[in-house]
Amino acid sequence: MSAPQNLRYLQTHEWHRLDGDTVTIGITQFAADELTDITYVALPKVGQKLAANGRFGEVESVKATSDLYSGVGGTVTEINGELANNPGLVNTDPYNKGWMIRLKADNPADAQKLLSADEYLKKTGH
Amino acid sequence: MDGLKRTPFYDFHVAAGAKVVDFAGWQMPLLYRGIVDEHEQTRNSGSVFDVSHMGRLYFRGKGAGAFLDHVLTRNVAAMKVGQSRYSLVCNSTGGVMDDVIVSRDERHWLLVCNASNRKKLSRYFAAVVQEKSFDVEIDDRTESTAMAAVQGPKVIDKLSEVLPTDLKAMKRYTFANDEVMMTRYTVSRSGYTGEDGVELILPAKAAGMAMKMLGEHTDRPGATIRPAGLGARDTLRLEAGMPLYGHELSETSDPLSSGLAWAVDLGGKDFVGAEALRELMGRGLKRRLVGLEMEGRRIARQGSAVMQNGQTVGEVTSGTFGPTLGKSVAMAFVEVGIAEGAAVEVDLKGARNPATVVKLPFYKRESSSK
């Protein structure tokens, strides 16, 4: 199992890509593999405010339903509308086409406190 | 995974790249390539499932038929050699202890039960034998044998190339004993996927050879028969409207409400639970098992409330996204007044998702063979 070095993680398997005060969030390959074939992704509305470590949606597969969390607080600026028609993108390309939401972070420095790739892999035992 | 049992196919699962999970005390393959892929392979061609975790109990002795008639809801003593029947084991209040398939052979009876209920049934059967002094010996051969389900529209043709048994002549719910390459096996025309197919029981030692005998490399794309795991087994049985113990069946629910009156012979004989079930018939059922077609792609899960006009009218027992149907579907117990076609809502953590009550099964294969 691997995780891209340039991303930050939550133990609940969300990745965060930092670009100034914009944070893009999705779930890791490990999480997508665990869930198996994803059939639905429930995402927030643009403009919704999220607290740090707050729940922003749900991901469903033929196997299970899981909550989605954001490691940083902020306002949702964009959601990945492609996932409504093609939720399987989360399985096939979790770090790129399978991204879920973009946030304008309240405090971009908070993102640096999230787990590094190595810490994520260690904490999740993979 | 200490203390977990491995089936005789375990090495095959690992070599085939299976994701292995703990299921009822066994290390079982959840999936190999993906649940949807394996589901579609089963509907379109063929799959082999390891079902060795299911219990295989053999009954011998003069009183075996009478004993089984006493503990099973189905009239089985009148069965002919070579026949199999789906039946239930009920407790004295009519609750379901397990659903099983019983087969009559020349010198014994075979009962296949759920892995999760095997120990419970063994204890219960032993107690009944002692209490009622039935002349029957029970032999649990679950761990000395292997069992595989081979399911899909192309498997009868494919297996006919490698097995001496005339599978095409066999009707559904019949079985035969045969031998191939010095290995004895039992094959029955049955399954849990909504497709045609067979279930095979063979000595544990022959498991590796059996996988090779499927005649080609099952791990190759395009193979007629490829391995499938428990994940696909669940989506397949759900589309086919088949009940699963712990979901549609439990000790606190009765078989009549679960739509299994056809597997309960209330007319002809007495069996454990018969009295309670006759009483229930007299009073009338309060709820029944139905299908739900969900609007949209969200999945209803076991325990989700079914609502109508703001009132709770039922509860979901199983739900999934049906790959063949292309729809989110569920099974649920609802009040008997709620008819097919009725509009309901399923509570998904506070969000009300519209759904329509439909007849089970959701999926029925086209072929006429039964």
Interface residues (C-beta under 8 A of the other chain):
Chain A: D33 T36 D37 T39 Y40 A42 E60 V62 K63 T65 P87 N91
Chain B: K19 L30 L31 G34 I35 V36 G231 T235 G296 R297 R298 I299 R301 T320 F321 P323 S328
